[in-house]
Amino acid sequence: MRRGTNLVAVGGFNQAVVLDLIRRAPEGLSRVELAHASGLSPQTVSNVARRLIDDGLVLEAGKQVNGRGKPRTILQLDAQGGFAIGVHLDPSLIAFVITDLDGAVVARRIQRTPVAASPTQVLDAMQTSIDELLADSPEVPRDRVLGVGIAAPGPIDRERGVIVNPPLLPGWDAVPLRDELARRLGVPVVLEKDVTAAAAAELWSATGHDGDDFAFFYYGSGVGLGIVLDHTVLRGASANVGDVGHTVVRAAGAGGVPCQCGMAGCLGVQTSPLRLVRQAAEEGVIGGPGGAGGAAGPGGADGVDGRADLDDLEDPETLFAAFRELADRVEQGDPRAQALFGALADDVATALVRFADLLDVDRIVCGGPFWEPVGRLMLGRVERAVRTSPALVTPHPVRIGSSAAGDDVTAIGAACQVLDALYSPRPANLLLAAGA
Ligand SMILES: [Zn+2]
């Protein structure tokens, strides 16, 4: 475990530059090509390459013959030379992935967040899951794990590695999440806001110009926006960029719901899964016999009379099952369910137009735990509403799509924070958590 720490911390600027160049060249690069591309001296490249080979991050992959010159040895990334663990901590679920150096997922697990658990219980569950995941993955030796990235709902204090009083995770105020997990696992841990991690994962897998300028609309228990401009993930002054919940998307007279901020029609309340499900239950759209309780499975949300118990909706698992049931009703053609989702799609579209105008992005990726059940049903309507909106002033089309990384996107993004520290020459990213 020590070795991983040192790899990241000591590697430094030149190593990050060289390693990143090698990663982006699947065919591999020679030392001469690396010197040319990096601007480093041949001697420096040679020294860095030697260290990367010794550390098992890079391997020599054959010779390249160039005319009459001496054959050049090709250097390639050894994707199995190191691994990163990503954890997505959400009020309703905890997702874990292990990625190799190329960002490819080699192991994954999703579990429900223990209901009404204390932070210590959640930390225990995270530690146990990571231990079990590693035990089940013989191809991932523990001493090749470079670190753990955690993606969590904001606001976060990234400097201190703390989640700051998250409204959806009661009891988490000032829990030293990052340092405590680093102490338990013996590897560096980095904490990132969930929307930023999701955007980082999308950036990592983007090809061509798709990664240049885009926003990631995150639809979880709350909403958020991850932002990538000029191929760079934006974090803001306190790493809490993207709190868009109070963007007004609907007038009070046109169905805008009052918000605790004093306005009405804020994106957060309009799209709140809890609010939508409550309204659907009140209108009798869901919660009937065979309703949300059935979808939740054994021990799920069945009320005494077979309808979803409104009080139980505070439980993330019940809420998720009820939301899924609402999506099923839409698919079955229930007009009341379709009206609810239609309004939801319009509200999301109104917000996306604002974001596209504000940021001048030509692509918005949608994802997050609650997007998965509804994305398929809403994407067409959202896309149409954005395209035809009179408020869309950007002179270029804005493509709307669902995240290609699916359910794992935020956990993968968390792992990418560890990989970024390895590849990125930006000094700030070389500062992984102390405490390991
Ligand atoms: Zn508000």
Boltz pocket constraint, residues with backbone or C-beta under 6 A from the ligand:
constraints:
  - pocket:
      binder: B
      contacts: [[A, 245], [A, 246], [A, 247], [A, 259], [A, 260], [A, 261], [A, 262], [A, 263], [A, 266]]
      max_distance: 6.0
